[in-house]
C-alpha cells in the first residue's frame, strides 16, 4: 500500500535499513542472523546490560529523584515553555502543545497484551520510536528540554522529564492535573519490541489476520502510536475510524469514556502542522547526515519552521484559544456542521460549513492572520459514532465532569506502565488509589522470623502436598510477573482470585486443591503465633515452593537453602480488575512446557520472550528450565521434556540426557510439536520433548550452557544457579525490598 497523505512528508527519506556507502560495505560483515535467519536470537536477553549504564548498576534513581525540588523543576520547565527559540519558534509563543504531544507519544506506545511500550525507559530517544513517522519533530521537544535535563542530570530521568513537561504544559495553560509520579528509570539502549512484521512505514498488510489485529500489537499501521487521524488507511470515514479507535485505545487499556476524554482534551490545546508539501521534509533522525547531529525532518521549504512547519500533514487548530484550557473543542465539534477540505500538504481534514467560522482561530505565527478551526476524521468519529456522541453530549453539559475525566485519563495514560503505586516517587503522587494500579493491602502486622519460617516449612511439607505441586503453584503465582509494566507476581496472592484461578496454564483443579491445603496451613499457623505475628497466603505459597526445592535438592544429595523474605500481602477480589488482569494470562510458558495457538511467536521465541519479561539472563533461563523439568513442573503433569527417571529430584538429568548420543530424536508422527527420543541401538522409546526442550541441544549458545551443567562438576553449580534464578523470580514484584 502507498503511504497515506497524512504522513507522506514524514515518511519521505525514512527507510528501515540505512544504505551503507561503498567504503563501509567493504568492511561490514553480515551477522550470523543474516546467514541463519531461523537461528533463535538470544540478544533480547542480553539487552540493557548494566555496562551500558553510565551511572552503574548500583545507582538508585528513586532515591536520586527524592532529592529534587519538584516546584523548582516545574518552574524551569515552564520557563522553557514560554521562551521561544529561533531555531524552532513556539506556536503562539508557548511550547505546551508540542510538549503534550511528546508526553502523549512517549506514554501512548503502551499496550496491555505484553506490557511493552510506555514512557518508562524514555525509549522515544532511540530507534525506531525516535524516527517513527508519527513522531515527526518530537526530537525538537527534547532538544528544547535539554538545558533542563543538563541542570538536573541523573536526578531527573528523561522518562520523568517528558511526562512532567506534559503536565506542566497543561497546568501552564489553565488545566488542573491529577498529579505526577516520578520513578521512571531511563534505558540506555533501544528495547527489543515487536512493533509488527511490515517492512515499510505506515503499511499494515501483515498485522491483520482474518480481519483481526495481531496480538500483541495495538497500533493499526507501522509507525503510528494509535490510529490514523484520517481514518483507516486514510479512508476519511468517521464511523470506521471509531472502530479503529476502540480497538487501538482498548489495547492500551482505555474504555470509551477515556477515549473521548483523551481525544477531546488533547485537541483542546495546540495545533496540527501541515503547512507544506511532504516532499519538503527531509530524513528522519536515524537517516539524517552525521553533521545534523540527530536533528531530523529538516524542512527545506520556506522558513522550514513556524508558519512553514510540516509534521503530520494536517494543518490548523481546533479552538480559538489553543493555549488556554476550555470547553471550546466540544462546543465547536457539536455546534458546527463539518465538511471535508484539504490541508496545504494535501491531507484530508474537516472545517465548518458555516462561513462565520472562517476567522475564528488566530495564526500561530503571523499577526493578523486568522483561520477556521479544523477537525480530524477521528474527531468527527466522536460526533458520528452513537456511543462516543452520547459521552460528548454529557461532557458538554457537564464541563467539570469532562475536566475530571480528562485528568484521570491523562494520569492513567502517563502512568499505566509504571506498575503498582508503591513504585511512585515524589510529592505530587495522588492520594487516591486506582484499581488499574493493582492495589495490594499494606502489611499491618508483625512478620514471621527465621524460626517461624523453619516451623512453617515443616508444616507445609507435612501437609500431603507433593514437591511438584508446591513448585507448580509457587511458579504459577510468581511467574506471571512481567517487567515490561511491573504487573503480576506472587504478591497479593491473586492466584486464588478470578481470573487467575481459572487459567488453563495453572491447572485449575490441582490449583484449587493446593490452595485449599495451603490456606488451612496458613490459618492454623497464624492461630499458633503470638505477638501480633501473621503470615499471608502469598508468603505461604512462595515458601511452599522454597521448601519443596530444598527437599528436591536434598534427594539429589545437595543441602541448600532457598532464600525467603516474608512481607507479601493478600489482595481481595474487589481490588482486582478481572478484565484488566485477563491480559496477563500466559499464552505460552516454556518453563512449564505450556503453549497455545494464541501465542504471538513460535514456542522457542516465546521462551525468550517469557525469560525477558522475567528479566532473566541466558544462563538463568537455562538453569530454570532444566530445573523445572527435573522437578516435574509441567502444566497438566505432562511428561514432555521430563528427561529423568527421578522426577521431583533437583538434579542435572535434563542436561545429561539431552546430550546423550545414544538417543536419536525425531518428530512425532502423531502429535504436532512433539519429538520422540529413541535408543539409537534398539529404537526403544525413551523420552518425549518439545522444541523448547530440544533447543538447548540444538542452538550452539544454549548447548554450550547445557554442556557446562551436564559435566561431572556441573550439577552443584546448576543447583546453585537454579536456586538463585528461582529466588529472583519469586521476588521480582517485591518493590518494598
NUBAZA-186157 format. One record per residue (C-alpha): z, x, y; residue number from 1. Coordinates in steps of 0.2 Angstrom, whole numbers, plus 5000, padded with zeros to 4 digits. Layout:
// NUBAZA-186157
    w    u    v resi
    Z    X    Y  NUM
...
END
This chain:
// NUBAZA-186157
    w    u    v resi
 5000 5000 5000    1
 4997 5005 5018    2
 5012 5009 5029    3
 5017 4994 5039    4
 5013 4993 5058    5
 5031 4994 5062    6
 5033 5012 5056    7
 5015 5019 5057    8
 5021 5031 5070    9
 5037 5036 5062   10
 5028 5039 5045   11
 5015 5050 5053   12
 5017 5068 5049   13
 5030 5063 5035   14
 5027 5069 5018   15
 5038 5070 5003   16
 5033 5088 5000   17
 5030 5100 5014   18
 5015 5111 5011   19
 5018 5129 5008   20
 5007 5141 5018   21
 4996 5153 5008   22
 5008 5168 5010   23
 5023 5158 5004   24
 5013 5151 4989   25
 5010 5169 4983   26
 5029 5172 4981   27
 5036 5155 4976   28
 5038 5152 4958   29
 5038 5134 4950   30
 5055 5129 4944   31
 5060 5125 4926   32
 5060 5107 4931   33
 5042 5109 4936   34
 5037 5116 4919   35
 5048 5105 4909   36
 5049 5088 4919   37
 5058 5080 4904   38
 5072 5093 4904   39
 5089 5085 4908   40
 5093 5090 4925   41
 5111 5095 4927   42
 5110 5101 4946   43
 5119 5085 4951   44
 5135 5091 4943   45
 5134 5107 4952   46
 5131 5100 4969   47
 5144 5100 4983   48
 5152 5116 4977   49
 5167 5122 4987   50
 5157 5138 4990   51
 5146 5128 5001   52
 5161 5123 5012   53
 5164 5135 5026   54
 5182 5128 5028   55
 5186 5132 5010   56
 5192 5120 4996   57
 5210 5121 5002   58
 5206 5113 5019   59
 5214 5096 5021   60
 5204 5086 5033   61
 5215 5071 5033   62
 5229 5082 5040   63
 5217 5090 5052   64
 5212 5073 5059   65
 5230 5068 5062   66
 5232 5082 5075   67
 5218 5074 5086   68
 5222 5064 5101   69
 5211 5049 5097   70
 5212 5042 5115   71
 5206 5059 5122   72
 5192 5060 5109   73
 5186 5042 5114   74
 5186 5047 5132   75
 5175 5062 5128   76
 5163 5051 5118   77
 5162 5038 5132   78
 5158 5051 5145   79
 5144 5056 5134   80
 5138 5038 5133   81
 5137 5037 5151   82
 5129 5054 5155   83
 5110 5053 5154   84
 5101 5069 5149   85
 5084 5073 5155   86
 5078 5078 5138   87
 5082 5061 5131   88
 5086 5048 5145   89
 5098 5034 5141   90
 5092 5016 5142   91
 5100 5008 5157   92
 5110 5024 5159   93
 5120 5021 5143   94
 5118 5028 5126   95
 5128 5014 5117   96
 5113 5005 5109   97
 5107 5022 5101   98
 5125 5026 5095   99
 5127 5009 5087  100
 5111 5011 5078  101
 5116 5028 5072  102
 5133 5022 5066  103
 5125 5007 5058  104
 5111 5018 5049  105
 5125 5030 5043  106
 5135 5017 5035  107
 5121 5005 5030  108
 5115 5015 5016  109
 5130 5010 5006  110
 5126 5000 4990  111
 5138 4991 4978  112
 5129 4994 4962  113
 5133 5013 4961  114
 5144 5015 4977  115
 5131 5028 4984  116
 5127 5029 5002  117
 5138 5026 5017  118
 5144 5036 5031  119
 5157 5047 5022  120
 5149 5064 5020  121
 5138 5062 5035  122
 5123 5063 5024  123
 5112 5057 5039  124
 5112 5075 5044  125
 5102 5080 5028  126
 5086 5076 5020  127
 5080 5063 5015  128
 5090 5052 5027  129
 5088 5064 5042  130
 5069 5061 5040  131
 5068 5043 5034  132
 5055 5033 5044  133
 5070 5020 5048  134
 5080 5034 5056  135
 5067 5040 5069  136
 5076 5048 5084  137
 5093 5047 5077  138
 5093 5066 5077  139
 5094 5064 5096  140
 5110 5054 5095  141
 5118 5068 5085  142
 5112 5081 5097  143
 5120 5071 5111  144
 5136 5071 5102  145
 5136 5090 5098  146
 5146 5095 5113  147
 5160 5083 5107  148
 5159 5090 5089  149
 5160 5108 5095  150
 5175 5104 5105  151
 5185 5096 5091  152
 5177 5107 5077  153
 5184 5105 5060  154
 5197 5092 5066  155
 5184 5078 5068  156
 5171 5077 5054  157
 5153 5071 5058  158
 5156 5056 5047  159
 5171 5050 5058  160
 5162 5055 5074  161
 5147 5045 5071  162
 5156 5029 5066  163
 5169 5031 5081  164
 5154 5034 5093  165
 5148 5017 5087  166
 5165 5009 5090  167
 5167 5017 5107  168
 5149 5011 5112  169
 5154 4993 5108  170
 5171 4994 5117  171
 5162 5003 5132  172
 5150 4988 5133  173
 5164 4975 5133  174
 5167 4971 5114  175
 5184 4972 5106  176
 5183 4981 5089  177
 5195 4978 5075  178
 5200 4996 5074  179
 5195 5013 5067  180
 5200 5023 5052  181
 5197 5042 5051  182
 5196 5052 5035  183
 5178 5054 5031  184
 5176 5071 5024  185
 5159 5080 5028  186
 5147 5086 5015  187
 5138 5102 5017  188
 5123 5099 5007  189
 5112 5084 5003  190
 5119 5072 4990  191
 5109 5068 4974  192
 5105 5050 4976  193
 5091 5040 4968  194
 5083 5031 4983  195
 5068 5024 4972  196
 5053 5031 4962  197
 5040 5029 4976  198
 5031 5045 4982  199
 5026 5038 4999  200
 5036 5032 5014  201
 5038 5013 5016  202
 5030 5010 4999  203
 5038 4998 4987  204
 5027 4997 4972  205
 5039 5004 4960  206
 5056 4996 4964  207
 5052 4979 4959  208
 5052 4975 4940  209
 5047 4957 4936  210
 5049 4952 4954  211
 5067 4959 4955  212
 5073 4973 4965  213
 5078 4988 4954  214
 5096 4992 4952  215
 5105 5001 4960  216
 5093 5000 4975  217
 5097 4989 4990  218
 5083 4993 5002  219
 5066 4984 5000  220
 5055 4999 5004  221
 5056 5018 5003  222
 5064 5025 5018  223
 5072 5009 5025  224
 5090 5006 5027  225
 5089 4987 5023  226
 5074 4976 5026  227
 5058 4977 5036  228
 5061 4969 5053  229
 5043 4962 5052  230
 5047 4953 5036  231
 5042 4958 5018  232
 5028 4971 5019  233
 5026 4965 5037  234
 5021 4948 5032  235
 5029 4941 5048  236
 5036 4926 5038  237
 5054 4922 5043  238
 5058 4912 5028  239
 5053 4926 5016  240
 5062 4938 5027  241
 5078 4928 5025  242
 5076 4930 5006  243
 5075 4949 5008  244
 5090 4949 5019  245
 5101 4940 5007  246
 5095 4952 4993  247
 5097 4968 5003  248
 5113 4964 5013  249
 5120 4956 4997  250
 5118 4973 4988  251
 5128 4981 5002  252
 5142 4969 5000  253
 5138 4956 5014  254
 5138 4937 5012  255
 5128 4925 5023  256
 5141 4924 5037  257
 5142 4943 5038  258
 5123 4945 5038  259
 5121 4933 5053  260
 5136 4941 5062  261
 5129 4959 5060  262
 5111 4955 5065  263
 5116 4944 5080  264
 5130 4957 5085  265
 5119 4972 5083  266
 5104 4964 5093  267
 5115 4958 5107  268
 5115 4976 5113  269
 5102 4989 5116  270
 5083 4988 5113  271
 5069 4992 5101  272
 5056 5006 5106  273
 5038 5004 5103  274
 5030 5009 5120  275
 5016 5020 5112  276
 5004 5020 5098  277
 5010 5028 5081  278
 4998 5042 5082  279
 5008 5049 5097  280
 5023 5053 5087  281
 5024 5070 5078  282
 5033 5076 5062  283
 5050 5071 5056  284
 5064 5085 5057  285
 5061 5091 5040  286
 5042 5094 5043  287
 5043 5100 5061  288
 5039 5118 5066  289
 5053 5130 5065  290
 5053 5133 5083  291
 5058 5114 5085  292
 5075 5118 5078  293
 5076 5102 5068  294
 5071 5091 5083  295
 5060 5078 5076  296
 5047 5065 5080  297
 5041 5073 5096  298
 5031 5061 5106  299
 5015 5069 5114  300
 5010 5053 5124  301
 5016 5050 5142  302
 5034 5057 5146  303
 5037 5057 5127  304
 5054 5048 5130  305
 5062 5035 5142  306
 5049 5021 5146  307
 5037 5030 5134  308
 5048 5031 5119  309
 5041 5027 5102  310
 5054 5023 5087  311
 5052 5008 5077  312
 5035 5002 5085  313
 5044 4986 5091  314
 5047 4985 5110  315
 5060 4976 5120  316
 5077 4970 5122  317
 5085 4954 5115  318
 5095 4949 5130  319
 5096 4951 5149  320
 5112 4961 5148  321
 5108 4974 5134  322
 5123 4985 5139  323
 5136 4971 5140  324
 5143 4960 5126  325
 5138 4942 5127  326
 5133 4926 5118  327
 5115 4928 5125  328
 5107 4933 5109  329
 5112 4917 5101  330
 5108 4906 5115  331
 5091 4914 5118  332
 5087 4913 5099  333
 5091 4894 5099  334
 5086 4889 5116  335
 5068 4895 5116  336
 5053 4892 5106  337
 5045 4908 5100  338
 5028 4914 5097  339
 5021 4930 5089  340
 5015 4944 5100  341
 5010 4962 5098  342
 5020 4977 5105  343
 5011 4991 5113  344
 5012 5000 5097  345
 5004 4986 5088  346
 5019 4979 5079  347
 5021 4960 5077  348
 5036 4953 5087  349
 5041 4937 5095  350
 5043 4931 5113  351
 5047 4915 5121  352
 5033 4902 5124  353
 5042 4897 5140  354
 5034 4907 5154  355
 5050 4906 5164  356
 5057 4919 5152  357
 5044 4932 5156  358
 5055 4941 5169  359
 5072 4939 5161  360
 5075 4957 5155  361
 5077 4972 5167  362
 5067 4988 5161  363
 5077 5001 5154  364
 5070 5015 5165  365
 5058 5008 5178  366
 5066 5000 5193  367
 5060 4983 5197  368
 5050 4980 5181  369
 5056 4965 5170  370
 5050 4958 5154  371
 5053 4944 5142  372
 5066 4945 5128  373
 5060 4948 5111  374
 5065 4944 5093  375
 5060 4952 5076  376
 5054 4942 5061  377
 5071 4945 5054  378
 5079 4937 5070  379
 5068 4922 5068  380
 5074 4921 5050  381
 5092 4917 5056  382
 5084 4902 5065  383
 5072 4896 5052  384
 5082 4898 5036  385
 5094 4882 5035  386
 5109 4892 5029  387
 5108 4905 5042  388
 5104 4892 5056  389
 5120 4882 5052  390
 5130 4898 5054  391
 5121 4902 5070  392
 5124 4885 5077  393
 5143 4886 5073  394
 5144 4903 5081  395
 5135 4897 5097  396
 5148 4883 5098  397
 5162 4894 5094  398
 5159 4911 5103  399
 5177 4918 5099  400
 5173 4915 5080  401
 5157 4924 5082  402
 5166 4939 5090  403
 5179 4939 5076  404
 5166 4938 5063  405
 5156 4952 5070  406
 5172 4963 5072  407
 5176 4960 5054  408
 5159 4963 5048  409
 5157 4979 5058  410
 5173 4986 5052  411
 5168 4982 5034  412
 5151 4989 5036  413
 5158 5005 5043  414
 5172 5007 5031  415
 5166 5000 5015  416
 5163 5017 5007  417
 5180 5024 5011  418
 5189 5016 4996  419
 5207 5009 4997  420
 5217 5008 5013  421
 5228 5022 5008  422
 5214 5034 5012  423
 5213 5028 5030  424
 5219 5040 5044  425
 5223 5038 5062  426
 5232 5027 5075  427
 5219 5013 5076  428
 5220 5008 5057  429
 5221 4989 5057  430
 5237 4982 5050  431
 5228 4968 5041  432
 5224 4972 5023  433
 5207 4966 5016  434
 5203 4961 4998  435
 5187 4972 4999  436
 5199 4987 5001  437
 5205 4984 4983  438
 5223 4982 4988  439
 5237 4988 4977  440
 5256 4984 4980  441
 5266 4998 4986  442
 5279 5006 4974  443
 5296 4999 4980  444
 5306 5006 4966  445
 5313 5022 4959  446
 5301 5031 4947  447
 5305 5037 4930  448
 5309 5055 4927  449
 5303 5068 4914  450
 5317 5062 4902  451
 5312 5044 4904  452
 5294 5049 4901  453
 5298 5058 4885  454
 5308 5042 4878  455
 5294 5031 4883  456
 5281 5041 4874  457
 5291 5039 4858  458
 5292 5020 4860  459
 5273 5019 4863  460
 5269 5030 4848  461
 5280 5019 4838  462
 5273 5003 4844  463
 5260 5002 4830  464
 5245 5006 4841  465
 5234 5020 4834  466
 5228 5036 4843  467
 5210 5029 4846  468
 5216 5013 4853  469
 5228 5021 4865  470
 5214 5033 4870  471
 5201 5020 4872  472
 5212 5009 4883  473
 5218 5023 4895  474
 5199 5029 4896  475
 5193 5011 4900  476
 5206 5009 4913  477
 5204 5026 4922  478
 5185 5030 4919  479
 5179 5015 4929  480
 5183 5025 4945  481
 5168 5031 4955  482
 5170 5045 4968  483
 5154 5038 4977  484
 5165 5024 4986  485
 5183 5029 4979  486
 5184 5012 4969  487
 5191 5009 4952  488
 5203 5019 4942  489
 5219 5015 4932  490
 5230 5012 4947  491
 5233 4994 4949  492
 5231 4990 4930  493
 5216 4979 4934  494
 5210 4982 4916  495
 5222 4967 4912  496
 5214 4956 4925  497
 5197 4947 4927  498
 5183 4953 4927  499
 5188 4970 4918  500
 5197 4962 4904  501
 5181 4954 4898  502
 5169 4969 4900  503
 5159 4972 4883  504
 5162 4991 4885  505
 5181 4988 4884  506
 5181 4979 4868  507
 5190 4963 4875  508
 5198 4958 4858  509
 5205 4975 4855  510
 5210 4977 4873  511
 5220 4961 4873  512
 5229 4967 4858  513
 5233 4984 4865  514
 5238 4977 4882  515
 5250 4964 4874  516
 5259 4978 4865  517
 5260 4989 4879  518
 5266 4975 4891  519
 5280 4972 4879  520
 5284 4991 4878  521
 5284 4991 4897  522
 5296 4976 4899  523
 5308 4981 4885  524
 5309 4999 4893  525
 5312 4993 4910  526
 5326 4982 4904  527
 5334 4998 4897  528
 5333 5008 4914  529
 5346 5009 4927  530
 5347 5015 4945  531
 5333 5004 4951  532
 5320 5013 4940  533
 5304 5005 4934  534
 5288 5009 4926  535
 5272 5000 4929  536
 5259 4994 4916  537
 5247 5005 4924  538
 5258 5020 4921  539
 5261 5015 4903  540
 5243 5014 4900  541
 5240 5031 4906  542
 5255 5038 4897  543
 5249 5030 4881  544
 5233 5040 4882  545
 5243 5056 4885  546
 5255 5053 4871  547
 5240 5049 4859  548
 5231 5065 4864  549
 5247 5076 4861  550
 5248 5068 4844  551
 5230 5071 4840  552
 5231 5089 4846  553
 5247 5092 4835  554
 5237 5085 4820  555
 5225 5100 4823  556
 5239 5112 4825  557
 5240 5113 4844  558
 5256 5110 4853  559
 5250 5104 4871  560
 5257 5093 4884  561
 5246 5081 4894  562
 5251 5081 4912  563
 5258 5064 4918  564
 5264 5059 4935  565
 5271 5041 4937  566
 5268 5031 4953  567
 5255 5019 4949  568
 5257 5001 4953  569
 5251 4984 4946  570
 5239 4973 4956  571
 5238 4954 4954  572
 5223 4943 4951  573
 5224 4936 4969  574
 5222 4954 4975  575
 5207 4956 4965  576
 5190 4950 4971  577
 5181 4946 4954  578
 5164 4946 4961  579
 5166 4962 4970  580
 5174 4971 4955  581
 5160 4965 4944  582
 5148 4978 4950  583
 5160 4991 4943  584
 5156 4986 4925  585
 5149 5000 4915  586
 5131 4998 4911  587
 5132 5015 4901  588
 5147 5026 4897  589
 5141 5041 4887  590
 5159 5046 4884  591
 5161 5030 4874  592
 5143 5031 4867  593
 5140 5014 4876  594
 5123 5010 4883  595
 5115 4994 4888  596
 5097 4989 4893  597
 5104 4986 4911  598
 5107 5004 4914  599
 5096 5012 4928  600
 5092 5028 4919  601
 5090 5035 4901  602
 5106 5037 4890  603
 5106 5056 4895  604
 5103 5053 4913  605
 5117 5040 4913  606
 5128 5053 4905  607
 5125 5065 4920  608
 5127 5050 4932  609
 5144 5045 4925  610
 5150 5063 4925  611
 5145 5065 4943  612
 5154 5049 4948  613
 5169 5056 4939  614
 5167 5072 4949  615
 5165 5082 4933  616
 5158 5099 4931  617
 5146 5103 4917  618
 5160 5111 4906  619
 5172 5097 4910  620
 5158 5084 4904  621
 5155 5094 4888  622
 5174 5096 4884  623
 5177 5077 4887  624
 5163 5071 4877  625
 5167 5082 4862  626
 5185 5077 4863  627
 5181 5058 4865  628
 5171 5060 4849  629
 5184 5069 4840  630
 5197 5055 4845  631
 5186 5041 4838  632
 5185 5034 4856  633
 5168 5025 4855  634
 5166 5007 4861  635
 5166 4995 4846  636
 5173 5009 4835  637
 5155 5014 4832  638
 5153 5030 4821  639
 5139 5036 4831  640
 5142 5054 4836  641
 5159 5055 4827  642
 5154 5071 4819  643
 5171 5074 4810  644
 5179 5069 4794  645
 5196 5068 4803  646
 5194 5055 4817  647
 5209 5054 4828  648
 5212 5073 4827  649
 5208 5084 4843  650
 5198 5097 4835  651
 5181 5105 4839  652
 5172 5097 4824  653
 5159 5089 4835  654
 5153 5106 4841  655
 5153 5114 4825  656
 5144 5101 4815  657
 5131 5098 4829  658
 5126 5117 4827  659
 5127 5116 4808  660
 5109 5122 4802  661
 5112 5113 4785  662
 5109 5097 4795  663
 5092 5090 4799  664
 5091 5077 4812  665
 5078 5063 4813  666
 5075 5047 4822  667
 5082 5032 4813  668
 5068 5021 4806  669
 5079 5005 4808  670
 5089 5007 4824  671
 5081 5012 4841  672
 5090 5026 4850  673
 5099 5031 4834  674
 5097 5048 4825  675
 5102 5052 4807  676
 5109 5069 4801  677
 5105 5073 4783  678
 5109 5088 4772  679
 5094 5100 4773  680
 5095 5103 4754  681
 5099 5086 4747  682
 5093 5074 4760  683
 5110 5065 4759  684
 5115 5056 4775  685
 5129 5065 4784  686
 5130 5058 4802  687
 5123 5047 4814  688
 5121 5050 4833  689
 5113 5045 4849  690
 5103 5055 4862  691
 5119 5059 4872  692
 5126 5067 4857  693
 5111 5077 4852  694
 5108 5083 4870  695
 5122 5095 4868  696
 5112 5104 4855  697
 5095 5102 4862  698
 5097 5106 4881  699
 5099 5125 4882  700
 5113 5125 4895  701
 5123 5112 4886  702
 5120 5121 4869  703
 5127 5137 4877  704
 5144 5127 4880  705
 5143 5119 4863  706
 5142 5137 4855  707
 5157 5143 4865  708
 5168 5128 4860  709
 5162 5129 4842  710
 5166 5148 4840  711
 5181 5154 4830  712
 5191 5157 4845  713
 5184 5142 4854  714
 5195 5127 4848  715
 5210 5132 4858  716
 5200 5134 4874  717
 5192 5117 4870  718
 5208 5108 4868  719
 5215 5115 4884  720
 5199 5111 4893  721
 5199 5094 4887  722
 5217 5091 4892  723
 5213 5097 4909  724
 5197 5086 4911  725
 5206 5071 4904  726
 5221 5074 4917  727
 5208 5075 4931  728
 5200 5058 4927  729
 5217 5050 4925  730
 5222 5054 4942  731
 5206 5053 4952  732
 5212 5037 4961  733
 5229 5044 4965  734
 5226 5046 4983  735
 5245 5046 4986  736
 5246 5063 4977  737
END
